[in-house]
Amino acid sequence: MNRIALITESSTRQDSPMPAYRFYQGSRSRWVNNIIRYMEVRNFSEDNIFFLSVFGQRIIGYQEIIDPYPVRKWHPRKDECTAFAEKVLAFIQQIHPLPFVEIHTGKTISDPLKRLFDEKGIEYRVYGDGVPLGAKPTWYAELIENELTQIRLKEIEREKMVVSSLIQFQSPQEASHLIDQFENKAHLYGVEANIEELKKLLGSYRQKKKDAKKAYEAFNNVMEKEDIAGEFNKFLLNVQSLAELHGHAHFEEIKSRFGQSVAKLRLYLIKHNYALMAEYSIFAALQRMQIALLK
């Protein structure tokens, strides 16, 4: 939606010419400071922000250079504010299509603007309407905090999709990378339990891989001593699992001739299966984590 913001001038101003958004800011201009900050955190287009000054009935661009001008001791008269509101209305009616108007001013300006906008069918919102003047800085500070929270939530959602995109092969290596890179942010993504599960599974997997490696080395040492002619080694070309070992047509014969090697091979294959099961558990856990990231 096309949107513009109208911001009140500040009675506390700088004493030298400068862009409007800086001219109206100062240590005693907390309300206007926070209005401007609210514009900034939303990335509101500077081209669509205007300051309203009853003095000289001016509509001032965000970056427009302003020379210092007198501070009024009294509030402007009602007829003066009405005339200025009509000028603001004419300015807005030149914009096509008609914009939604944010009004960030006091009642002396907002009340006549509301009447005119209602008459002309211009959509608007008066920010802080009904909030006492002294409470407006705090009210805007809460708006800013809420906006920053929403921005952060959107950033977290984007980050969650990035993390999810890294889960491609559901491998132990991916699990290790995710833990290293995102453990400190797991609470933001709602996957703390998933990360803890992965850490436990990864630890178990690594231990089982070590056990399998140790069992393989023991098997290999025995086989080298027992299988001098390399016959058992040829037999292994058709054996990749316990099922294939026990189902082989010559298993009993091989077992009787290479008993120690067969015993060590069995132990290795069992340990290897445990490692595979641990890897499958990591695969499933990564899938659960990917689903959790979508919530």
C-alpha positions as a Markdown table, in Angstrom:
| # | Residue | x | y | z |
|---|---|---|---|---|
| 1 | Met | 0.0 | 0.0 | 0.0 |
| 2 | Asn | 1.2 | 3.5 | -0.8 |
| 3 | Arg | 1.9 | 5.1 | 2.5 |
| 4 | Ile | 3.1 | 8.5 | 3.8 |
| 5 | Ala | 4.0 | 9.7 | 7.3 |
| 6 | Leu | 3.3 | 13.2 | 8.7 |
| 7 | Ile | 5.5 | 14.0 | 11.7 |
| 8 | Thr | 5.2 | 16.9 | 14.1 |
| 9 | Glu | 7.9 | 19.5 | 14.3 |
| 10 | Ser | 9.8 | 19.7 | 17.5 |
| 11 | Ser | 10.1 | 22.7 | 19.8 |
| 12 | Thr | 13.7 | 21.6 | 20.6 |
| 13 | Arg | 15.7 | 22.2 | 17.5 |
| 14 | Gln | 19.3 | 22.5 | 16.3 |
| 15 | Asp | 20.8 | 26.0 | 16.0 |
| 16 | Ser | 22.3 | 25.6 | 12.5 |
| 17 | Pro | 20.9 | 24.6 | 9.1 |
| 18 | Met | 20.7 | 20.8 | 8.5 |
| 19 | Pro | 18.4 | 18.1 | 7.1 |
| 20 | Ala | 14.9 | 18.1 | 8.7 |
| 21 | Tyr | 15.3 | 14.7 | 10.3 |
| 22 | Arg | 18.4 | 15.8 | 12.2 |
| 23 | Phe | 17.2 | 19.4 | 12.8 |
| 24 | Tyr | 14.3 | 18.1 | 14.9 |
| 25 | Gln | 16.2 | 15.6 | 16.9 |
| 26 | Gly | 17.8 | 16.4 | 20.2 |
| 27 | Ser | 18.3 | 15.3 | 23.8 |
| 28 | Arg | 15.0 | 17.0 | 24.8 |
| 29 | Ser | 13.0 | 15.8 | 21.8 |
| 30 | Arg | 12.4 | 12.2 | 22.9 |
| 31 | Trp | 9.0 | 12.0 | 21.3 |
| 32 | Val | 10.2 | 13.1 | 17.9 |
| 33 | Asn | 13.4 | 11.1 | 18.3 |
| 34 | Asn | 11.4 | 8.0 | 18.8 |
| 35 | Ile | 9.1 | 8.8 | 15.9 |
| 36 | Ile | 12.1 | 9.1 | 13.6 |
| 37 | Arg | 13.6 | 5.9 | 15.0 |
| 38 | Tyr | 10.3 | 4.1 | 14.4 |
| 39 | Met | 10.5 | 5.2 | 10.7 |
| 40 | Glu | 14.0 | 3.9 | 10.5 |
| 41 | Val | 13.5 | 0.4 | 12.0 |
| 42 | Arg | 10.6 | -0.1 | 9.5 |
| 43 | Asn | 12.8 | 1.1 | 6.5 |
| 44 | Phe | 10.0 | 3.6 | 5.8 |
| 45 | Ser | 10.8 | 5.4 | 2.5 |
| 46 | Glu | 12.4 | 8.8 | 3.3 |
| 47 | Asp | 10.7 | 10.2 | 0.2 |
| 48 | Asn | 7.3 | 9.6 | 1.9 |
| 49 | Ile | 8.1 | 11.2 | 5.2 |
| 50 | Phe | 7.2 | 14.8 | 5.9 |
| 51 | Phe | 7.5 | 17.1 | 8.9 |
| 52 | Leu | 4.6 | 19.6 | 9.5 |
| 53 | Ser | 5.4 | 23.1 | 10.8 |
| 54 | Val | 2.6 | 25.4 | 11.6 |
| 55 | Phe | 5.2 | 28.2 | 11.5 |
| 56 | Gly | 5.0 | 29.3 | 7.9 |
| 57 | Gln | 2.6 | 26.5 | 7.3 |
| 58 | Arg | 5.3 | 24.3 | 5.8 |
| 59 | Ile | 5.3 | 20.7 | 4.7 |
| 60 | Ile | 9.0 | 19.7 | 4.9 |
| 61 | Gly | 10.7 | 16.8 | 3.3 |
| 62 | Tyr | 12.7 | 14.3 | 5.4 |
| 63 | Gln | 16.1 | 15.4 | 3.9 |
| 64 | Glu | 15.1 | 19.0 | 3.2 |
| 65 | Ile | 17.6 | 21.5 | 4.7 |
| 66 | Ile | 16.0 | 23.7 | 7.3 |
| 67 | Asp | 17.3 | 27.0 | 8.7 |
| 68 | Pro | 16.6 | 27.8 | 12.4 |
| 69 | Tyr | 13.3 | 29.5 | 13.0 |
| 70 | Pro | 11.6 | 30.9 | 16.2 |
| 71 | Val | 10.0 | 28.6 | 18.7 |
| 72 | Arg | 6.4 | 29.7 | 19.5 |
| 73 | Lys | 5.5 | 30.4 | 23.1 |
| 74 | Trp | 1.8 | 29.5 | 22.6 |
| 75 | His | -0.1 | 26.8 | 20.7 |
| 76 | Pro | -1.3 | 28.0 | 17.3 |
| 77 | Arg | -4.8 | 29.2 | 17.0 |
| 78 | Lys | -7.6 | 26.9 | 15.9 |
| 79 | Asp | -8.3 | 28.7 | 12.6 |
| 80 | Glu | -4.5 | 28.7 | 11.9 |
| 81 | Cys | -4.4 | 24.9 | 12.4 |
| 82 | Thr | -7.5 | 24.4 | 10.3 |
| 83 | Ala | -6.0 | 26.4 | 7.4 |
| 84 | Phe | -2.8 | 24.4 | 7.7 |
| 85 | Ala | -4.8 | 21.1 | 7.7 |
| 86 | Glu | -6.5 | 22.2 | 4.4 |
| 87 | Lys | -3.0 | 22.8 | 2.9 |
| 88 | Val | -1.9 | 19.4 | 4.0 |
| 89 | Leu | -5.1 | 17.9 | 2.5 |
| 90 | Ala | -4.4 | 19.6 | -0.8 |
| 91 | Phe | -0.8 | 18.2 | -0.8 |
| 92 | Ile | -2.0 | 14.7 | -0.2 |
| 93 | Gln | -4.7 | 14.9 | -2.9 |
| 94 | Gln | -2.0 | 15.5 | -5.4 |
| 95 | Ile | -0.6 | 12.0 | -4.7 |
| 96 | His | -2.0 | 9.2 | -7.0 |
| 97 | Pro | -3.2 | 6.8 | -5.9 |
| 98 | Leu | -4.2 | 8.4 | -2.6 |
| 99 | Pro | -1.9 | 7.1 | 0.1 |
| 100 | Phe | -2.6 | 5.7 | 3.5 |
| 101 | Val | -1.6 | 8.5 | 5.9 |
| 102 | Glu | 0.2 | 8.0 | 9.2 |
| 103 | Ile | -0.3 | 11.0 | 11.5 |
| 104 | His | 2.4 | 11.4 | 14.1 |
| 105 | Thr | 1.4 | 14.8 | 15.6 |
| 106 | Gly | -0.4 | 16.4 | 18.5 |
| 107 | Lys | -4.1 | 17.0 | 18.6 |
| 108 | Thr | -3.8 | 20.6 | 17.4 |
| 109 | Ile | -2.9 | 19.2 | 14.0 |
| 110 | Ser | -4.4 | 15.7 | 14.1 |
| 111 | Asp | -7.9 | 16.8 | 14.9 |
| 112 | Pro | -8.5 | 19.1 | 11.9 |
| 113 | Leu | -6.7 | 16.5 | 9.7 |
| 114 | Lys | -9.0 | 13.8 | 10.9 |
| 115 | Arg | -12.1 | 15.8 | 10.0 |
| 116 | Leu | -10.9 | 16.6 | 6.6 |
| 117 | Phe | -9.6 | 13.1 | 5.8 |
| 118 | Asp | -13.0 | 11.6 | 6.9 |
| 119 | Glu | -14.8 | 14.0 | 4.6 |
| 120 | Lys | -12.6 | 13.1 | 1.7 |
| 121 | Gly | -12.4 | 9.4 | 2.3 |
| 122 | Ile | -8.6 | 9.3 | 2.9 |
| 123 | Glu | -7.5 | 6.4 | 5.0 |
| 124 | Tyr | -5.3 | 7.3 | 8.0 |
| 125 | Arg | -4.2 | 6.4 | 11.5 |
| 126 | Val | -3.3 | 8.8 | 14.3 |
| 127 | Tyr | -0.5 | 7.2 | 16.2 |
| 128 | Gly | -0.6 | 7.6 | 19.9 |
| 129 | Asp | -4.1 | 9.1 | 19.7 |
| 130 | Gly | -5.3 | 9.6 | 23.3 |
| 131 | Val | -1.9 | 9.0 | 24.8 |
| 132 | Pro | -0.8 | 11.9 | 27.1 |
| 133 | Leu | 2.0 | 14.0 | 25.7 |
| 134 | Gly | 4.4 | 13.0 | 28.4 |
| 135 | Ala | 3.8 | 9.3 | 27.8 |
| 136 | Lys | 4.3 | 9.4 | 24.0 |
| 137 | Pro | 8.0 | 8.8 | 24.0 |
| 138 | Thr | 7.5 | 5.6 | 26.0 |
| 139 | Trp | 4.5 | 4.6 | 23.7 |
| 140 | Tyr | 6.7 | 4.9 | 20.6 |
| 141 | Ala | 9.6 | 3.1 | 22.4 |
| 142 | Glu | 7.2 | 0.1 | 22.8 |
| 143 | Leu | 6.2 | 0.4 | 19.1 |
| 144 | Ile | 9.9 | 0.3 | 18.2 |
| 145 | Glu | 10.5 | -2.7 | 20.4 |
| 146 | Asn | 7.6 | -4.6 | 18.9 |
| 147 | Glu | 8.8 | -3.8 | 15.4 |
| 148 | Leu | 12.3 | -5.0 | 16.2 |
| 149 | Thr | 10.8 | -8.2 | 17.7 |
| 150 | Gln | 8.8 | -8.8 | 14.5 |
| 151 | Ile | 11.9 | -8.2 | 12.4 |
| 152 | Arg | 13.9 | -10.6 | 14.5 |
| 153 | Leu | 11.2 | -13.2 | 14.2 |
| 154 | Lys | 11.2 | -12.9 | 10.4 |
| 155 | Glu | 15.0 | -13.2 | 10.4 |
| 156 | Ile | 14.7 | -16.3 | 12.5 |
| 157 | Glu | 12.2 | -17.8 | 10.1 |
| 158 | Arg | 14.6 | -17.1 | 7.2 |
| 159 | Glu | 17.5 | -18.6 | 9.2 |
| 160 | Lys | 15.5 | -21.7 | 10.0 |
| 161 | Met | 15.0 | -22.3 | 6.3 |
| 162 | Val | 18.7 | -21.9 | 5.7 |
| 163 | Val | 19.4 | -24.5 | 8.4 |
| 164 | Ser | 16.8 | -26.8 | 6.9 |
| 165 | Ser | 18.3 | -26.5 | 3.4 |
| 166 | Leu | 21.6 | -27.8 | 4.8 |
| 167 | Ile | 20.0 | -31.1 | 5.7 |
| 168 | Gln | 20.4 | -32.9 | 2.4 |
| 169 | Phe | 21.9 | -36.3 | 2.9 |
| 170 | Gln | 21.0 | -36.9 | 6.6 |
| 171 | Ser | 24.6 | -38.0 | 7.3 |
| 172 | Pro | 26.7 | -38.0 | 10.5 |
| 173 | Gln | 28.9 | -35.4 | 8.8 |
| 174 | Glu | 25.8 | -33.1 | 8.4 |
| 175 | Ala | 24.8 | -33.7 | 12.0 |
| 176 | Ser | 28.3 | -32.7 | 13.2 |
| 177 | His | 28.2 | -29.5 | 11.0 |
| 178 | Leu | 24.8 | -28.5 | 12.3 |
| 179 | Ile | 25.8 | -29.0 | 15.9 |
| 180 | Asp | 29.0 | -26.9 | 15.4 |
| 181 | Gln | 27.3 | -24.1 | 13.5 |
| 182 | Phe | 23.9 | -23.8 | 15.2 |
| 183 | Glu | 24.0 | -25.3 | 18.7 |
| 184 | Asn | 24.1 | -21.8 | 20.2 |
| 185 | Lys | 21.0 | -20.7 | 18.3 |
| 186 | Ala | 19.0 | -23.9 | 18.7 |
| 187 | His | 16.7 | -22.2 | 21.3 |
| 188 | Leu | 15.8 | -19.5 | 18.7 |
| 189 | Tyr | 14.8 | -22.1 | 16.2 |
| 190 | Gly | 12.9 | -24.3 | 18.6 |
| 191 | Val | 15.2 | -27.3 | 18.0 |
| 192 | Glu | 17.1 | -27.6 | 21.3 |
| 193 | Ala | 15.8 | -31.1 | 21.9 |
| 194 | Asn | 16.7 | -32.1 | 18.4 |
| 195 | Ile | 20.3 | -30.8 | 18.7 |
| 196 | Glu | 20.7 | -32.6 | 22.0 |
| 197 | Glu | 19.4 | -35.8 | 20.4 |
| 198 | Leu | 21.9 | -35.4 | 17.6 |
| 199 | Lys | 24.8 | -34.9 | 20.0 |
| 200 | Lys | 24.0 | -38.1 | 21.8 |
| 201 | Leu | 23.4 | -40.1 | 18.6 |
| 202 | Leu | 26.6 | -38.7 | 17.1 |
| 203 | Gly | 28.6 | -39.7 | 20.2 |
| 204 | Ser | 27.2 | -43.2 | 20.1 |
| 205 | Tyr | 27.9 | -43.4 | 16.3 |
| 206 | Arg | 31.5 | -42.4 | 16.7 |
| 207 | Gln | 32.1 | -44.9 | 19.4 |
| 208 | Lys | 30.5 | -47.7 | 17.4 |
| 209 | Lys | 32.6 | -46.7 | 14.4 |
| 210 | Lys | 35.7 | -47.0 | 16.6 |
| 211 | Asp | 34.6 | -50.4 | 17.8 |
| 212 | Ala | 34.0 | -51.6 | 14.3 |
| 213 | Lys | 37.4 | -50.3 | 13.1 |
| 214 | Lys | 39.1 | -52.0 | 16.1 |
| 215 | Ala | 37.2 | -55.3 | 15.3 |
| 216 | Tyr | 38.2 | -55.1 | 11.7 |
| 217 | Glu | 41.9 | -54.6 | 12.5 |
| 218 | Ala | 41.8 | -57.6 | 14.9 |
| 219 | Phe | 40.1 | -59.7 | 12.1 |
| 220 | Asn | 42.6 | -58.6 | 9.5 |
| 221 | Asn | 45.6 | -59.5 | 11.8 |
| 222 | Val | 44.2 | -63.0 | 12.4 |
| 223 | Met | 43.4 | -63.5 | 8.7 |
| 224 | Glu | 46.9 | -62.5 | 7.6 |
| 225 | Lys | 48.3 | -65.3 | 9.9 |
| 226 | Glu | 45.7 | -67.9 | 9.1 |
| 227 | Asp | 45.1 | -67.4 | 5.4 |
| 228 | Ile | 48.6 | -67.7 | 4.0 |
| 229 | Ala | 47.4 | -68.7 | 0.5 |
| 230 | Gly | 44.7 | -66.0 | 0.3 |
| 231 | Glu | 41.9 | -68.5 | 0.0 |
| 232 | Phe | 39.8 | -67.0 | 2.8 |
| 233 | Asn | 40.4 | -63.5 | 1.3 |
| 234 | Lys | 38.8 | -64.7 | -2.0 |
| 235 | Phe | 35.9 | -66.1 | 0.0 |
| 236 | Leu | 35.3 | -62.6 | 1.4 |
| 237 | Leu | 34.6 | -61.2 | -2.0 |
| 238 | Asn | 31.0 | -62.6 | -1.8 |
| 239 | Val | 30.5 | -61.7 | 1.9 |
| 240 | Gln | 29.4 | -58.3 | 3.1 |
| 241 | Ser | 27.1 | -59.2 | 5.9 |
| 242 | Leu | 26.3 | -61.9 | 8.6 |
| 243 | Ala | 23.5 | -63.1 | 6.4 |
| 244 | Glu | 25.8 | -63.6 | 3.4 |
| 245 | Leu | 28.4 | -65.3 | 5.6 |
| 246 | His | 26.0 | -67.8 | 7.3 |
| 247 | Gly | 24.1 | -68.4 | 4.0 |
| 248 | His | 27.2 | -69.2 | 2.0 |
| 249 | Ala | 27.3 | -72.7 | 0.5 |
| 250 | His | 30.8 | -73.3 | 1.8 |
| 251 | Phe | 30.4 | -71.6 | 5.2 |
| 252 | Glu | 30.9 | -74.8 | 7.3 |
| 253 | Glu | 33.9 | -75.8 | 5.3 |
| 254 | Ile | 35.5 | -72.4 | 5.6 |
| 255 | Lys | 34.7 | -72.2 | 9.3 |
| 256 | Ser | 36.4 | -75.5 | 9.9 |
| 257 | Arg | 39.5 | -74.4 | 8.1 |
| 258 | Phe | 39.7 | -70.7 | 9.2 |
| 259 | Gly | 37.9 | -70.8 | 12.6 |
| 260 | Gln | 39.7 | -67.9 | 14.2 |
| 261 | Ser | 39.2 | -65.7 | 11.1 |
| 262 | Val | 35.5 | -66.5 | 10.9 |
| 263 | Ala | 35.1 | -65.7 | 14.6 |
| 264 | Lys | 36.8 | -62.3 | 14.2 |
| 265 | Leu | 34.9 | -61.7 | 11.0 |
| 266 | Arg | 31.6 | -62.3 | 12.8 |
| 267 | Leu | 32.5 | -59.9 | 15.5 |
| 268 | Tyr | 33.5 | -57.2 | 13.0 |
| 269 | Leu | 30.2 | -57.6 | 11.1 |
| 270 | Ile | 28.2 | -57.3 | 14.3 |
| 271 | Lys | 30.1 | -54.2 | 15.2 |
| 272 | His | 29.7 | -52.8 | 11.7 |
| 273 | Asn | 25.9 | -53.4 | 11.9 |
| 274 | Tyr | 25.8 | -51.5 | 15.2 |
| 275 | Ala | 27.5 | -48.6 | 13.5 |
| 276 | Leu | 25.1 | -48.7 | 10.6 |
| 277 | Met | 22.1 | -48.8 | 13.0 |
| 278 | Ala | 23.6 | -45.7 | 14.7 |
| 279 | Glu | 23.9 | -44.0 | 11.3 |
| 280 | Tyr | 20.3 | -44.8 | 10.5 |
| 281 | Ser | 19.3 | -43.2 | 13.8 |
| 282 | Ile | 21.1 | -40.0 | 12.9 |
| 283 | Phe | 19.3 | -40.1 | 9.5 |
| 284 | Ala | 15.9 | -40.3 | 11.2 |
| 285 | Ala | 16.9 | -37.6 | 13.8 |
| 286 | Leu | 17.9 | -35.2 | 11.1 |
| 287 | Gln | 14.6 | -35.8 | 9.3 |
| 288 | Arg | 12.8 | -35.0 | 12.6 |
| 289 | Met | 14.8 | -31.8 | 13.0 |
| 290 | Gln | 14.0 | -30.7 | 9.5 |
| 291 | Ile | 10.3 | -31.1 | 10.2 |
| 292 | Ala | 10.7 | -29.2 | 13.5 |
| 293 | Leu | 12.3 | -26.3 | 11.6 |
| 294 | Leu | 9.2 | -26.0 | 9.5 |
| 295 | Lys | 7.0 | -25.4 | 12.5 |
